[in-house]
């Protein structure tokens, strides 16, 4: 990877590249912006540029991606690059083979390793262990110890903290002390989609750099370059379905079993979304529809619920296009033409801005780990109200 491989963040890349070449990097950065837009990829590219052995490449385009240092960073094996995210406390306990709880520690390690492997396959994936209590004190204590030593290799130590809003209070205090008296050989990069939840005293000691949601045109160009074998119909679907989220885009591409939209596993989520809408909008069945949300919240994971809601957004977009232009055929869901037409006929004057707003709010609630049953139930009631069906 080099600066040229970063998608849709030209201004942010330019700022960092100039800082690297001029030697004027801040001691700590806070990268902010929506999830899945490449903030952590930029953080790792910055780490690679500061440690790349090919200085000509660094001057021209960023890291070379082929030297020993670059390869170590890509495999999370570089001794001077620390990647910290919320983990289970068992992971930080010392293992004693004679104790029964050793199995618990081993299983936690396996879950951690699985997340790192997923991160290697999809650099836009943001790992977090489900049983985690946040970024723990022991993790920041380890950073304090490592910060006291000079880099093992000829470069700069880079500490990348993912989701700093999840810092345990005592861990946040320890990090604050590090940021107040930062060693010159250490660069801190905090990466957050919820900067308002980061401790204000920590935010104030970091130079903030805001990243933008990936524009459809940038995502479309990247898909054409990275996956030239995909049909245009599939690229169009992925661009709209991912809504500027590169992690979702890559996961979606990997979900295609063959070179056909019909084989996309996300179609199942889309069909669940349409069934959900039918239940919610059927007259005199609101109570049954809300009861149905309990089954969805039990059987679907967090990302599956987000995909379901994202599918509803795309469906509303298709309806809006068809309503404005009866001849419109460039649907996000090209196989649902008849369903779209029926919706247009049955709901003559829907407020698509309000519908999209409440759907986006439901997505953000799920992303913030709000109770999915309560979120979907409240969303069902709001949809029913907006579309005027009792």
URKACOR-V732060 format. One record per pair of residues at least 24 apart in sequence whose C-alpha atoms are under 6 Angstrom apart, sorted by the first residue. I is the first residue (numbers start at 0). GAP is how many residues later the second one is. D is the distance in Angstrom with one decimal. If there is no record, write none. Layout:
I/GAP/D + I/GAP/D
This chain:
0/64/5.6 + 1/60/5.0 + 1/61/5.2 + 2/58/5.9 + 2/59/5.4 + 7/206/5.6 + 7/210/5.8 + 26/160/5.2 + 27/159/5.8 + 27/160/4.4 + 27/161/5.7 + 27/178/4.8 + 28/160/4.8 + 28/177/4.8 + 28/178/4.6 + 28/179/5.7 + 29/159/6.0 + 29/160/4.7 + 29/161/5.8 + 29/176/5.6 + 29/177/5.9 + 29/178/4.6 + 30/160/4.7 + 30/178/5.0 + 30/179/5.9 + 31/160/5.1 + 31/161/5.5 + 31/178/4.8 + 31/179/5.9 + 32/160/5.1 + 32/177/5.7 + 32/178/4.9 + 33/159/5.2 + 34/158/5.8 + 35/88/5.5 + 35/209/4.5 + 35/210/5.2 + 35/211/5.2 + 36/176/6.0 + 36/208/5.5 + 36/209/5.7 + 37/86/5.7 + 50/104/4.7 + 79/71/5.9 + 79/77/4.7 + 80/76/5.8 + 80/77/5.0 + 80/78/6.0 + 81/77/4.8 + 82/77/4.9 + 83/77/4.8 + 84/77/5.0 + 85/42/5.3 + 85/46/5.8 + 85/48/4.5 + 85/49/4.4 + 86/42/5.2 + 86/45/4.8 + 87/43/5.7 + 87/44/4.2 + 123/123/4.8 + 124/122/5.5 + 133/32/4.8 + 133/33/5.6 + 133/34/5.9 + 134/31/5.7 + 134/32/4.5 + 134/33/5.8 + 135/32/5.5 + 135/35/5.8 + 136/33/5.9 + 136/34/4.1 + 139/31/5.8 + 155/29/5.5 + 156/29/4.7 + 157/28/5.7 + 157/29/4.8 + 157/30/6.0 + 158/29/4.9 + 159/29/4.8 + 159/30/5.9 + 160/29/4.8 + 161/29/5.0 + 162/28/5.9 + 162/29/4.9 + 164/32/5.2 + 164/33/4.4 + 175/26/5.9 + 212/31/5.7 + 213/30/4.5 + 233/27/5.9 + 236/95/5.5 + 268/39/5.4 + 269/41/5.3 + 272/35/5.1 + 272/39/6.0 + 282/107/5.8 + 289/87/5.3 + 293/79/5.7 + 296/75/5.6 + 296/76/5.4 + 305/57/5.7
